[in-house]
Amino acid sequence: MNHVSHFYGMIQKEMAVTLATSSDQSVTMRLVSPVYYKGNILIFTDPGSTKYQQLKSNPHCCIGAGNYFAEAKAVFLGSTMLDANEKLRAVYCEKFPGAFEEGVALGGRDAEFVLLMPTKLKGWAFEG
């Protein structure tokens, strides 16, 4: 299996990966719940969060999963509850059932989808 396939396999299996964002000379890291979507990584976040504000200010970010980290660019897809995002909700709920139900802690009803489009994959401890 090549490194790109292995990285995406980790995205498909892991319940949380690390996302690093930055703006205004501040860098932060946090766990996010990733979903593989058409060669990219789908997450959702509250528009009032530091993560969202930093990605809006600087869409370049980094995702860490296992022995890999991928530089990526964030693309904003709008409210999770838009009719146009019905397919994204369905894909997300395949991995995280109930994510958009009312009253779910950290639920996504008041959030926005963000697609993280990897631009460069790096890693450590690569075999060979």
VMD Tcl script that draws the C-alpha trace (Angstrom):
set ca {
  {0.00 0.00 0.00}
  {1.42 3.42 -0.89}
  {1.68 6.26 1.61}
  {-1.26 8.25 0.20}
  {-3.57 5.23 0.42}
  {-2.32 4.46 3.93}
  {-2.94 8.07 5.03}
  {-6.50 8.04 3.69}
  {-7.06 4.63 5.27}
  {-6.19 6.21 8.61}
  {-8.61 9.09 7.94}
  {-11.35 6.54 7.24}
  {-10.67 4.54 10.41}
  {-9.61 7.09 13.05}
  {-12.29 8.78 15.13}
  {-10.07 11.83 15.71}
  {-7.04 13.40 14.04}
  {-5.11 16.56 14.88}
  {-5.75 19.79 12.99}
  {-3.32 22.72 13.25}
  {-4.43 26.20 12.18}
  {-2.89 29.63 12.47}
  {-3.59 33.33 12.14}
  {-2.30 36.57 13.62}
  {0.93 34.93 14.79}
  {-1.02 32.34 16.77}
  {-0.94 28.60 16.05}
  {-3.40 26.17 17.63}
  {-3.98 22.43 17.47}
  {-7.04 20.42 18.33}
  {-8.70 17.09 17.61}
  {-11.32 16.94 14.87}
  {-13.54 14.10 13.68}
  {-12.56 13.41 10.07}
  {-14.57 11.83 7.29}
  {-12.96 10.81 4.00}
  {-14.81 12.45 1.11}
  {-13.71 12.23 -2.52}
  {-9.98 12.44 -1.83}
  {-10.42 15.10 0.83}
  {-11.23 15.34 4.53}
  {-14.63 16.59 5.67}
  {-15.15 18.13 9.10}
  {-17.67 20.51 10.60}
  {-17.15 23.30 13.09}
  {-18.96 26.11 14.85}
  {-18.58 29.42 12.97}
  {-17.77 31.10 16.30}
  {-14.85 28.78 17.08}
  {-11.18 29.74 16.99}
  {-10.62 26.95 14.46}
  {-13.20 28.42 12.06}
  {-11.93 31.99 12.48}
  {-8.33 30.93 11.89}
  {-9.26 28.91 8.79}
  {-11.25 31.86 7.42}
  {-8.28 34.15 7.98}
  {-5.73 31.61 6.71}
  {-7.15 28.55 4.91}
  {-3.78 26.75 4.98}
  {-3.65 24.12 7.71}
  {-2.10 20.78 8.64}
  {-3.74 17.47 9.54}
  {-1.84 14.89 11.59}
  {-2.85 11.22 11.52}
  {-0.56 8.47 12.77}
  {2.89 8.85 11.23}
  {1.62 11.29 8.60}
  {0.83 14.94 8.34}
  {-0.78 16.59 5.36}
  {-0.69 20.23 4.45}
  {-4.14 21.21 3.27}
  {-6.33 24.10 2.18}
  {-9.76 24.66 3.73}
  {-12.81 25.19 1.55}
  {-16.02 26.32 3.25}
  {-19.19 24.50 2.19}
  {-21.80 26.35 4.24}
  {-24.21 25.36 6.96}
  {-24.48 21.67 7.71}
  {-28.27 21.95 7.59}
  {-28.54 23.44 4.09}
  {-30.61 21.31 1.73}
  {-27.62 21.43 -0.64}
  {-25.50 19.69 2.04}
  {-27.83 16.71 2.51}
  {-25.34 14.31 0.84}
  {-22.51 15.61 3.07}
  {-24.64 14.99 6.17}
  {-25.35 11.46 4.98}
  {-21.66 10.74 4.33}
  {-20.71 12.18 7.72}
  {-23.38 10.15 9.54}
  {-22.10 6.91 7.99}
  {-19.07 7.27 10.27}
  {-20.57 9.38 13.06}
  {-24.27 8.42 13.39}
  {-26.53 11.05 14.89}
  {-24.07 13.93 14.46}
  {-26.86 16.25 13.32}
  {-29.62 15.24 15.70}
  {-31.06 17.87 18.02}
  {-29.56 17.97 21.49}
  {-26.41 15.99 20.61}
  {-23.37 17.30 22.51}
  {-21.00 18.86 19.98}
  {-23.69 18.19 17.38}
  {-23.45 19.75 13.98}
  {-26.82 21.44 13.56}
  {-25.37 24.94 14.09}
  {-22.07 24.24 12.38}
  {-20.57 24.62 8.93}
  {-18.92 22.00 6.79}
  {-15.27 22.53 5.94}
  {-13.50 20.45 3.32}
  {-9.77 20.07 3.92}
  {-8.06 19.49 0.58}
  {-4.58 17.96 1.09}
  {-1.84 19.55 -0.99}
  {1.25 17.80 0.37}
  {1.71 14.60 2.37}
  {4.71 14.17 4.64}
  {5.60 11.70 7.34}
  {8.14 10.21 9.63}
  {9.15 6.59 10.19}
  {8.42 5.72 6.57}
  {9.66 2.24 5.75}
  {12.39 2.25 3.11}
}
mol new
graphics top color blue
foreach p $ca { graphics top sphere $p radius 0.5 }
foreach p [lrange $ca 0 end-1] q [lrange $ca 1 end] { graphics top cylinder $p $q radius 0.2 }
display resetview
